[in-house]
């Protein structure tokens, strides 16, 4: 499956952005999806994940209560609504897909077989 992330940009602290990740396959509902981010000079890290039907959500502690992951299986798209953004949220954000046939330790990069190209989010103070 090919993933195309979009929606990044420059925003002031306290502002909001909504990221989108469009998948190429109509079998999108067979994939668990996640967002990771990579700040400048740092490792890529887990942000949020959602099960294939959207019934289970997972978040990294620093984004709980500020970010919301969702999906629209009819449109083959996963979203990340980011509210109350902070300068430390500045990073390249990547979407990732994990086929439902495999195990799914949601927070680990190696749980995901497919990655989008990344979209840059910059939060100014």
N, C-alpha and C positions, 0 to 999 in steps of 0.2 A: 504494500500500500504506500502511496506517496502522500506526504503531508505538506501543506503550505500554510505557514503561520503569517499572520498580519495583525496590524492594530497598534504596533509600538509607536513611540514618539517621545517628545519632550513635554513634561508636565511639571507644574510646581508642586511642592510638598503640600499634602492635603487634598490634592486633586484625584481624578479618577481616569482610568483607561479600561477599555475592553479589548482583550485579545481574542482572536479567532484562529482556528486551525481547521482547514478544510481537507478532508480525506478523499482520495481518488476512487475508492471502492464502494460499491453499493452494499457490501457486507460489513460496512462500518460498525453495525450493531454487534458484531462478533468480537470487537476489540475493546479492551480496557484502555483508557486514555489517561495521560498525565501531562503536567507541565513541570518543567525543570527550568532553572535559571543559572547563569554563569556570570557572576560579577567580574569586573576587570581584574585579571591576575589571580583568579581563584578557581576552584574546582566547580564543576557543574553539580548542582544540588537540587533535591526534590522540593517542589512547591505544593502541588496538589494532584489528586488522582480521583478518577470516577470509574465506577464499574460499567459493564457493557450496557446495562439498561438504565443506569443512572441512579440506582437505588442505594449505593454505598459511596460515600465521599470521604476523602482523606486529605488532611492539611498539615503542612509544616507549622510548628507552633507559632512562629513569628507572624504568620499571615492569617491565623485563625481570627474570625470576626471582621476581617478587612477584605479578604479575597473570597470569591465564590466561583467554584468550577461547575459547569453545566454542559449539557450536550443536547443536540437535536439530531436524532438518528435519521429523521426524514431528510435532513439537509446534509448529512455526513459531516457534521461540524461540531467541534468542542470549543467552549468559550472559557475565558478566565476574566471575570469582572474584578477589577482591582480598585479598591476605594481607600481613601485616607493614605495615599502613597507617601512613602518616606524616602529620603535620599538613599538609604541603605537598600532600597528595592531596585536601585539602578543595576541593570544586568541585561544580558541577552537572554531572552526567554525562548525556550524550545518546547514544542509539543512532541509527544511520543506515544506509540501504540504498542500494546501487548496482546497477541492473539489469545482468545479465551481457552485454547486447547492446552496452554502451558501454565505452569505455576506463576504466581503473581505476588512477589514481595514488593508491594507498591512503591516503596521509597528507594529502591535500588535501581541504578541505571541499567544494570544488566537484565532487569525484568522486561525491558522494552526492546523490541526488534527493529522498530522503524522510528525515524526521527525526522522532524521538519528542519528547515534551514535556519531558524531562529529569527527573532524580531527584537530590536533594541528598544529598551525602555530606559529613559533617563529622567530622573526626578531631581529637580533643582531645589535648593534650600532657600 
